């Protein structure tokens, strides 16, 4: 059937695949939030600077 080395190889590959899957889920969930927050903060700063210059 399978040798012990093949079993360890399968476990190692499944570990890497599982870590990659959860990293992908993490990045898909966090990166849009992070980029959106950064854009919102820069927009707020520019808006506040314009208000200071007008008054």
Gaussian input, Z-matrix of N, CA and C with variables (Angstrom, degrees):
# hf/3-21g

backbone

0 1
 N
 C     1     B1
 C     2     B2     1     A1
 N     3     B3     2     A2     1     D1
 C     4     B4     3     A3     2     D2
 C     5     B5     4     A4     3     D3
 N     6     B6     5     A5     4     D4
 C     7     B7     6     A6     5     D5
 C     8     B8     7     A7     6     D6
 N     9     B9     8     A8     7     D7
 C    10    B10     9     A9     8     D8
 C    11    B11    10    A10     9     D9
 N    12    B12    11    A11    10    D10
 C    13    B13    12    A12    11    D11
 C    14    B14    13    A13    12    D12
 N    15    B15    14    A14    13    D13
 C    16    B16    15    A15    14    D14
 C    17    B17    16    A16    15    D15
 N    18    B18    17    A17    16    D16
 C    19    B19    18    A18    17    D17
 C    20    B20    19    A19    18    D18
 N    21    B21    20    A20    19    D19
 C    22    B22    21    A21    20    D20
 C    23    B23    22    A22    21    D21
 N    24    B24    23    A23    22    D22
 C    25    B25    24    A24    23    D23
 C    26    B26    25    A25    24    D24
 N    27    B27    26    A26    25    D25
 C    28    B28    27    A27    26    D26
 C    29    B29    28    A28    27    D27
 N    30    B30    29    A29    28    D28
 C    31    B31    30    A30    29    D29
 C    32    B32    31    A31    30    D30
 N    33    B33    32    A32    31    D31
 C    34    B34    33    A33    32    D32
 C    35    B35    34    A34    33    D33
 N    36    B36    35    A35    34    D34
 C    37    B37    36    A36    35    D35
 C    38    B38    37    A37    36    D36
 N    39    B39    38    A38    37    D37
 C    40    B40    39    A39    38    D38
 C    41    B41    40    A40    39    D39
 N    42    B42    41    A41    40    D40
 C    43    B43    42    A42    41    D41
 C    44    B44    43    A43    42    D42
 N    45    B45    44    A44    43    D43
 C    46    B46    45    A45    44    D44
 C    47    B47    46    A46    45    D45
 N    48    B48    47    A47    46    D46
 C    49    B49    48    A48    47    D47
 C    50    B50    49    A49    48    D48
 N    51    B51    50    A50    49    D49
 C    52    B52    51    A51    50    D50
 C    53    B53    52    A52    51    D51
 N    54    B54    53    A53    52    D52
 C    55    B55    54    A54    53    D53
 C    56    B56    55    A55    54    D54
 N    57    B57    56    A56    55    D55
 C    58    B58    57    A57    56    D56
 C    59    B59    58    A58    57    D57
 N    60    B60    59    A59    58    D58
 C    61    B61    60    A60    59    D59
 C    62    B62    61    A61    60    D60
 N    63    B63    62    A62    61    D61
 C    64    B64    63    A63    62    D62
 C    65    B65    64    A64    63    D63
 N    66    B66    65    A65    64    D64
 C    67    B67    66    A66    65    D65
 C    68    B68    67    A67    66    D66
 N    69    B69    68    A68    67    D67
 C    70    B70    69    A69    68    D68
 C    71    B71    70    A70    69    D69
 N    72    B72    71    A71    70    D70
 C    73    B73    72    A72    71    D71
 C    74    B74    73    A73    72    D72
 N    75    B75    74    A74    73    D73
 C    76    B76    75    A75    74    D74
 C    77    B77    76    A76    75    D75
 N    78    B78    77    A77    76    D76
 C    79    B79    78    A78    77    D77
 C    80    B80    79    A79    78    D78
 N    81    B81    80    A80    79    D79
 C    82    B82    81    A81    80    D80
 C    83    B83    82    A82    81    D81
 N    84    B84    83    A83    82    D82
 C    85    B85    84    A84    83    D83
 C    86    B86    85    A85    84    D84
 N    87    B87    86    A86    85    D85
 C    88    B88    87    A87    86    D86
 C    89    B89    88    A88    87    D87
 N    90    B90    89    A89    88    D88
 C    91    B91    90    A90    89    D89
 C    92    B92    91    A91    90    D90
 N    93    B93    92    A92    91    D91
 C    94    B94    93    A93    92    D92
 C    95    B95    94    A94    93    D93
 N    96    B96    95    A95    94    D94
 C    97    B97    96    A96    95    D95
 C    98    B98    97    A97    96    D96
 N    99    B99    98    A98    97    D97
 C   100   B100    99    A99    98    D98
 C   101   B101   100   A100    99    D99
 N   102   B102   101   A101   100   D100
 C   103   B103   102   A102   101   D101
 C   104   B104   103   A103   102   D102
 N   105   B105   104   A104   103   D103
 C   106   B106   105   A105   104   D104
 C   107   B107   106   A106   105   D105
 N   108   B108   107   A107   106   D106
 C   109   B109   108   A108   107   D107
 C   110   B110   109   A109   108   D108
 N   111   B111   110   A110   109   D109
 C   112   B112   111   A111   110   D110
 C   113   B113   112   A112   111   D111
 N   114   B114   113   A113   112   D112
 C   115   B115   114   A114   113   D113
 C   116   B116   115   A115   114   D114
 N   117   B117   116   A116   115   D115
 C   118   B118   117   A117   116   D116
 C   119   B119   118   A118   117   D117
 N   120   B120   119   A119   118   D118
 C   121   B121   120   A120   119   D119
 C   122   B122   121   A121   120   D120
 N   123   B123   122   A122   121   D121
 C   124   B124   123   A123   122   D122
 C   125   B125   124   A124   123   D123
 N   126   B126   125   A125   124   D124
 C   127   B127   126   A126   125   D125
 C   128   B128   127   A127   126   D126
 N   129   B129   128   A128   127   D127
 C   130   B130   129   A129   128   D128
 C   131   B131   130   A130   129   D129
 N   132   B132   131   A131   130   D130
 C   133   B133   132   A132   131   D131
 C   134   B134   133   A133   132   D132
 N   135   B135   134   A134   133   D133
 C   136   B136   135   A135   134   D134
 C   137   B137   136   A136   135   D135
 N   138   B138   137   A137   136   D136
 C   139   B139   138   A138   137   D137
 C   140   B140   139   A139   138   D138
 N   141   B141   140   A140   139   D139
 C   142   B142   141   A141   140   D140
 C   143   B143   142   A142   141   D141
 N   144   B144   143   A143   142   D142
 C   145   B145   144   A144   143   D143
 C   146   B146   145   A145   144   D144
 N   147   B147   146   A146   145   D145
 C   148   B148   147   A147   146   D146
 C   149   B149   148   A148   147   D147
 N   150   B150   149   A149   148   D148
 C   151   B151   150   A150   149   D149
 C   152   B152   151   A151   150   D150
 N   153   B153   152   A152   151   D151
 C   154   B154   153   A153   152   D152
 C   155   B155   154   A154   153   D153
 N   156   B156   155   A155   154   D154
 C   157   B157   156   A156   155   D155
 C   158   B158   157   A157   156   D156
 N   159   B159   158   A158   157   D157
 C   160   B160   159   A159   158   D158
 C   161   B161   160   A160   159   D159
 N   162   B162   161   A161   160   D160
 C   163   B163   162   A162   161   D161
 C   164   B164   163   A163   162   D162

   B1=1.4519
   B2=1.5401
   B3=1.3109
   B4=1.4568
   B5=1.5128
   B6=1.3323
   B7=1.4627
   B8=1.5331
   B9=1.3085
   B10=1.4637
   B11=1.5292
   B12=1.3442
   B13=1.4619
   B14=1.5328
   B15=1.3300
   B16=1.4592
   B17=1.5277
   B18=1.3099
   B19=1.4594
   B20=1.5289
   B21=1.3390
   B22=1.4621
   B23=1.5174
   B24=1.3316
   B25=1.4628
   B26=1.5212
   B27=1.3225
   B28=1.4634
   B29=1.5267
   B30=1.3119
   B31=1.4716
   B32=1.5243
   B33=1.3288
   B34=1.4664
   B35=1.5282
   B36=1.3237
   B37=1.4671
   B38=1.5182
   B39=1.3203
   B40=1.4694
   B41=1.5297
   B42=1.3252
   B43=1.4614
   B44=1.5308
   B45=1.3258
   B46=1.4636
   B47=1.5263
   B48=1.3145
   B49=1.4668
   B50=1.5311
   B51=1.3087
   B52=1.4650
   B53=1.5271
   B54=1.3261
   B55=1.4644
   B56=1.5257
   B57=1.3200
   B58=1.4607
   B59=1.5129
   B60=1.3240
   B61=1.4621
   B62=1.5209
   B63=1.3150
   B64=1.4619
   B65=1.5217
   B66=1.3372
   B67=1.4635
   B68=1.5202
   B69=1.3373
   B70=1.4570
   B71=1.5299
   B72=1.3270
   B73=1.4631
   B74=1.5269
   B75=1.3209
   B76=1.4608
   B77=1.5272
   B78=1.3322
   B79=1.4616
   B80=1.5210
   B81=1.3053
   B82=1.4631
   B83=1.5265
   B84=1.3155
   B85=1.4547
   B86=1.5105
   B87=1.3194
   B88=1.4628
   B89=1.5282
   B90=1.3199
   B91=1.4650
   B92=1.5314
   B93=1.3356
   B94=1.4711
   B95=1.5341
   B96=1.3234
   B97=1.4648
   B98=1.5296
   B99=1.3268
   B100=1.4577
   B101=1.5282
   B102=1.3202
   B103=1.4670
   B104=1.5245
   B105=1.3285
   B106=1.4611
   B107=1.5170
   B108=1.3151
   B109=1.4662
   B110=1.5108
   B111=1.3109
   B112=1.4597
   B113=1.5243
   B114=1.3273
   B115=1.4639
   B116=1.5287
   B117=1.3295
   B118=1.4626
   B119=1.5266
   B120=1.3224
   B121=1.4661
   B122=1.5291
   B123=1.3213
   B124=1.4656
   B125=1.5303
   B126=1.3428
   B127=1.4555
   B128=1.5319
   B129=1.3484
   B130=1.4641
   B131=1.5214
   B132=1.3352
   B133=1.4623
   B134=1.5226
   B135=1.3224
   B136=1.4705
   B137=1.5275
   B138=1.3292
   B139=1.4605
   B140=1.5229
   B141=1.3321
   B142=1.4674
   B143=1.5208
   B144=1.3434
   B145=1.4656
   B146=1.5220
   B147=1.3272
   B148=1.4557
   B149=1.5339
   B150=1.3395
   B151=1.4653
   B152=1.5272
   B153=1.3499
   B154=1.4670
   B155=1.5255
   B156=1.3384
   B157=1.4605
   B158=1.5258
   B159=1.3041
   B160=1.4663
   B161=1.5120
   B162=1.3383
   B163=1.4651
   B164=1.4938
   A1=108.73
   A2=118.44
   A3=122.35
   A4=109.33
   A5=114.56
   A6=118.39
   A7=108.55
   A8=115.42
   A9=120.51
   A10=110.96
   A11=117.36
   A12=120.95
   A13=111.10
   A14=116.39
   A15=119.31
   A16=110.60
   A17=115.91
   A18=120.18
   A19=110.04
   A20=117.80
   A21=120.62
   A22=111.15
   A23=116.76
   A24=120.00
   A25=111.46
   A26=115.96
   A27=120.34
   A28=110.64
   A29=117.18
   A30=120.88
   A31=110.49
   A32=117.66
   A33=120.94
   A34=110.70
   A35=117.32
   A36=120.63
   A37=110.51
   A38=117.23
   A39=119.74
   A40=111.60
   A41=117.49
   A42=120.80
   A43=110.56
   A44=116.53
   A45=120.63
   A46=110.58
   A47=117.31
   A48=120.98
   A49=110.34
   A50=117.12
   A51=120.52
   A52=111.36
   A53=117.15
   A54=119.45
   A55=110.51
   A56=117.08
   A57=120.59
   A58=111.90
   A59=116.65
   A60=120.75
   A61=111.04
   A62=117.88
   A63=119.99
   A64=111.85
   A65=117.68
   A66=119.75
   A67=110.05
   A68=117.17
   A69=120.51
   A70=110.33
   A71=117.71
   A72=121.01
   A73=110.42
   A74=117.60
   A75=122.08
   A76=110.87
   A77=116.45
   A78=119.89
   A79=111.68
   A80=118.02
   A81=120.68
   A82=110.20
   A83=117.24
   A84=120.20
   A85=114.04
   A86=117.45
   A87=121.12
   A88=112.93
   A89=118.47
   A90=119.91
   A91=113.95
   A92=120.61
   A93=117.70
   A94=112.57
   A95=116.37
   A96=120.72
   A97=110.50
   A98=116.90
   A99=122.61
   A100=110.45
   A101=117.28
   A102=121.42
   A103=110.02
   A104=117.03
   A105=120.02
   A106=112.15
   A107=117.00
   A108=120.50
   A109=112.22
   A110=116.73
   A111=120.82
   A112=111.11
   A113=117.00
   A114=120.10
   A115=110.98
   A116=116.54
   A117=120.72
   A118=111.15
   A119=117.30
   A120=120.55
   A121=110.82
   A122=118.45
   A123=120.09
   A124=110.39
   A125=116.99
   A126=120.53
   A127=110.21
   A128=116.83
   A129=120.13
   A130=111.30
   A131=117.16
   A132=119.86
   A133=111.24
   A134=116.45
   A135=119.60
   A136=110.73
   A137=117.19
   A138=121.28
   A139=110.30
   A140=117.63
   A141=119.84
   A142=111.72
   A143=117.30
   A144=119.87
   A145=110.52
   A146=117.25
   A147=120.31
   A148=110.49
   A149=117.24
   A150=120.56
   A151=110.80
   A152=116.76
   A153=119.65
   A154=111.26
   A155=116.40
   A156=119.08
   A157=111.54
   A158=118.02
   A159=120.89
   A160=112.89
   A161=117.75
   A162=119.03
   A163=112.65
   D1=-105.25
   D2=179.07
   D3=-118.76
   D4=146.10
   D5=175.66
   D6=-89.92
   D7=168.65
   D8=-179.19
   D9=-63.84
   D10=-36.21
   D11=179.49
   D12=-65.47
   D13=-38.09
   D14=177.34
   D15=-67.01
   D16=-37.78
   D17=177.43
   D18=-62.75
   D19=-45.42
   D20=178.90
   D21=-64.10
   D22=-38.44
   D23=177.37
   D24=-63.16
   D25=-42.48
   D26=178.20
   D27=-62.51
   D28=-44.40
   D29=178.43
   D30=-62.24
   D31=-41.66
   D32=179.56
   D33=-63.83
   D34=-44.85
   D35=-179.91
   D36=-64.68
   D37=-42.52
   D38=179.37
   D39=-65.72
   D40=-33.21
   D41=176.03
   D42=-64.36
   D43=-45.77
   D44=179.64
   D45=-64.17
   D46=-43.60
   D47=179.77
   D48=-63.32
   D49=-42.87
   D50=-179.81
   D51=-65.57
   D52=-41.98
   D53=177.45
   D54=-63.41
   D55=-40.64
   D56=177.78
   D57=-62.84
   D58=-41.11
   D59=178.57
   D60=-61.33
   D61=-49.06
   D62=-177.89
   D63=-69.64
   D64=-31.89
   D65=174.58
   D66=-64.89
   D67=-41.43
   D68=177.94
   D69=-62.26
   D70=-44.57
   D71=178.75
   D72=-61.87
   D73=-41.93
   D74=178.57
   D75=-61.38
   D76=-47.69
   D77=-177.49
   D78=-67.97
   D79=-38.03
   D80=178.25
   D81=-65.82
   D82=-32.70
   D83=179.83
   D84=-81.98
   D85=-34.23
   D86=-172.34
   D87=-93.93
   D88=-41.56
   D89=-173.98
   D90=-59.97
   D91=-45.57
   D92=177.58
   D93=-61.08
   D94=-39.02
   D95=178.04
   D96=-63.39
   D97=-42.76
   D98=-178.66
   D99=-66.40
   D100=-47.03
   D101=-179.37
   D102=-66.04
   D103=-43.13
   D104=178.67
   D105=-62.19
   D106=-42.34
   D107=177.88
   D108=-64.14
   D109=-38.82
   D110=178.59
   D111=-65.67
   D112=-43.80
   D113=178.05
   D114=-63.87
   D115=-40.67
   D116=179.11
   D117=-63.48
   D118=-42.71
   D119=179.75
   D120=-65.26
   D121=-41.74
   D122=179.49
   D123=-66.71
   D124=-36.51
   D125=177.64
   D126=-64.54
   D127=-41.33
   D128=178.58
   D129=-63.89
   D130=-40.36
   D131=179.95
   D132=-64.83
   D133=-43.20
   D134=178.76
   D135=-64.22
   D136=-39.52
   D137=179.06
   D138=-64.71
   D139=-41.48
   D140=179.01
   D141=-66.93
   D142=-36.99
   D143=177.94
   D144=-64.69
   D145=-40.00
   D146=179.10
   D147=-65.22
   D148=-38.71
   D149=178.36
   D150=-64.22
   D151=-39.64
   D152=179.95
   D153=-66.24
   D154=-38.12
   D155=-178.94
   D156=-70.44
   D157=-34.25
   D158=-179.99
   D159=-72.25
   D160=-32.27
   D161=-176.81
   D162=-99.18

